[in-house]
Amino acid sequence: MTQDFGESEVALEVDALGLLCPLPVLRLRKRMQGVEPGAVVRLLADDPAAHVDVPHFCVEGGHAFLGAEGTAFYVRKA
């Protein structure tokens, strides 16, 4: 579970539905390059591996993993 984010708080939504590991995280990393530090990014991913891959990506990149709700993963860019 995650905090409730309003649409105005999400700076970017990355759609990776239907993609398999490692493509959701690779797409997230590429799209986050143009986002300001501190911005909240929502990744949509239905690959079960995303529940492991996204938090790991955050630790490695210094980003904050804010949680997941269904197929939505929330990350705050470092």
N, C-alpha and C positions, 0 to 999 in steps of 0.2 A: 504494500500500500504506500501511497505517496501523499504529499500535501495536495490540496485542491488548487490547481493553477487555472486562472482565468485566461481567456484567449489573449488579453492584452499583456500578460506576463510572459507569454511564449514568443520569443523573438523569431524562431525558425522552427518549421516542422519538416522533418526528413522522412520521406516515405520509402521504406525498405520492405514493405509487405511482399511476400512471395520470394524473397531472396534468402539464400542459405549462407551460412558461415563460410568465409569471413566477410562477405559482401555488405551486410548491414553496418558493421563497424567501419569498414573502409569508406562507405558512402557518408556515414556520419562524420568521420574525420575530415574528409574533403570539403563537405558543406560547412563545417564549423570554422574553417579558415577565414571566412569573410564576416564572422560574427564578433562583436565587441566582447572583451572579457567581462564576466559577470552576467552575461545574457543566458536565459534559459532556453534550451533546445529540446524539442520533443521528437524522439525517434519512434516511428511506427515500424515494428518488426514482429513477425509471427514465427520466426525460427526459434525453437526451444533453446538453442545454444546462446541466444541473445541474453538470456538471464544470467549467464556466466560471462559472456564476452563484453557486454556493455560496462558492468562494474569494473572488470579488469582493465578495459580501455581507459576508464576514468582514473584509476589508480596510476597507471603508467603515464598518463598525460597530465596529471595534476588537476584534473577536473573534478567537480563534485557530483557524485551520483546521487540524485535526489529521490530516486525510487522508480517503481514500475507499477502500472495499473493495467492489467490485461496485456494488450499489445503495444501500449505506450510506455516509453522509457524517458525519464526526465534527467537532463544533465545541465549543470551550470558551468559554463566555460571558464577556465582559469585565466 
